[in-house]
Amino acid sequence: MAQIEIYTTSTCRYCHAAKRLLTQKGASFAETDVGRNPDKKTEMIQRANGRRTVPQIFIKGEHVGGYDDLSALERAGKLDNLLA
């Protein structure tokens, strides 16, 4: 399975949806809560090309985007290949 990193906050419904989708796919991920670790938010913004919202998702070190982007990959049938 691919290495997955996700930046989240505990109150973000899109973060919960992204984690649920990844879990349904059987994918494990490393989660960083930027609400609890504000110093990590700067890291997230830099890695996500200036995007400030959560979630921000990285698969195999590549920025995928947020939940809408992850969901679009799933609808297009491309997520499974990315996770392999």
N, C-alpha and C positions, 0 to 999 in steps of 0.2 A: 504494500500500500504506500502511496505517496506521502511525503512529509507535508503536513498541513498546519498552518498557523492562522489563528483568528484573533483579532483584537475586538474586544467587546466591552459593554457595560452591563451591570446586572439588571437594569431596568429597561433595556432595549428589546422590544418585541421582535425586531428583525434579526437581532443577534440570536435570540432563542430559536427563531425559525431556521436560521442558517445551521445552527448546531443540531437541530432536529433532523434536517435534511442529510447532513453529513453522517449522523448516527444511523439513520435509516439505510444509508449506503454502506454501513459497516466500516466507516472511516474513523480512525482516531485522529485527534488533533490536539495541539498545544494551544491553550487559551490564555490570553493576557487581558486582564480586566483593567482598562485604562482609567476607570472611575476610581479604582483602589490604588492604582499605580500611575499617578499623573505624569511622572517623568517618562513613562513609556508612550504617552500620547504624542510627544514630540518625535519619538522614533517611528511611530505609526505614520504620522503625517509625512515624514521624509520618505519612508518606504512606499507609501501609497500615492506618491506624486502630488502631494498637496491636499489630498482628500482628508477631511476632518471628521467625517461621520463614521459611526460604527454600524455594522461590523465592517472590518477590512480583512479580506481573506487572501492568504498566500498559499499556493500549492506548488511544491517543489521549488520554493524560493521565488516564484513568479507571482506578481500581483494579479489576482483574479477580479477583485473589486468587492462590492458589497453583496447583500443578499439578493438583490434584483439580478445582478450579474450571474451569481451562482445558480439561481433559479432558471435563468435563461439558458445557461449551459445544460442544465438538466432537461428542460423542454426540448432543446435542440438535439438531445441524445449524445452530447459531447462530454458530459461530466464523468461518466464511467471510464472513458479512455484517459482522461486527465488524472483520475484517481488511481489508475493501474500502475 
